[in-house]
Amino acid sequence: MAASPPEPDARGPHPAPVPALPMVADPAQQDPTRRFGARADAYARGRPGYPEALVERIVGAASLPPGAVVVDLGCGTGLSSAPFLRAGLRVIGIEPNAAMRAHAAARWSAHPGFSVHDARAEHTGLAAACADLVIAAQAFHWFDVPATRRETLRILRPNGHAALIWNDRRTEGSAFASGYEALVREFSPDYLELRHRHGRVDRVAEFFGHAQWQTLILAHEDDLDRGMLADRLNSASYMPAPADPRHAAMIARLDALFDATQSGGLVRMAFETRVLLGQLQGQLQGQLRGQLRGPLQGQGREPAPGLGTLGAD
């Protein structure tokens, strides 16, 4: 889909700045296990999935056996579990939020390889040495890292791997990308802090116990109609919720951006899916000594310039 030429102001008609309102602490926002409850429906409708090639590359690099068991920490609505299930792997979802967990169960409970449990990344309640792969997609930045590391070591099999996965939204390269980034920054006082947390290499190194994880980057994109775009924005926990006085102005600004940049009734949102893959120092066998082969070469790194968080927080 070719992008329409940008308007003089790619965000469309630009109303007066929205006045800042006093910030009131919301207990649900402070607790990462609760902050998505009211947004679960928008999350299920509007969030992007993950490239199918992602699973193929992880399976090959980690030498996972057929029917390998994947534990998906913070599986949410099951978006991150989906490509592993379609590839024939078994997935055990761990999700503490009841509304998100209900979506995952409704979507995948009929699949013989899927189960989802009410638990946290730090205390899964699973049997020891039950997993060939532990993943966390759009969730790691919410975890208590030392506790999650201990639990991951406990549930991983000796030669198992862990993969931390993020969908990083492109913030430049088109009128839509730059306009959407400007909108998010204008309406969310928390956005830049959460974006910084996505790139905390020190937390990743603490989790793995070393800095020699492998980095895999895969580009993908979604074409969104007006309703899907609104769901995607509304699914981000750092954006104003419908009850917030700023919400109407935010949606008006989003509609203006859509009108200014759409082509054929769609806008294109581009991503880089970033995977940090490795074994944890302290596993009984298979310490990471360069065994990973093929296209997964490179060192751990922070997100490249021009990338923002998905809005997956």
Secondary structure by P-SEA (a helix, b strand, c coil): cccccccccccccccccccccbbbbbccccccccccccaaaaaaccbbbbbcaaaaaaaaaaccccbbbbbbccccccccaaaaaaabbbbbbbbccaaaaaaaaaaccccccbbbbcccccccccccccccbbbbcccccccaaaaaaaaaaaaccccbbbbbbbbcccccccaaaaaaaaaaaacccaaaaaaaaaaaaaaaaaaacccbbbbbbbbbbbbbcaaaaaaaaaaccccccccccaaaaaaaaaaaaaaacccccbbbbbbbbcccccccccccccccccccccccccccccccccccccccc
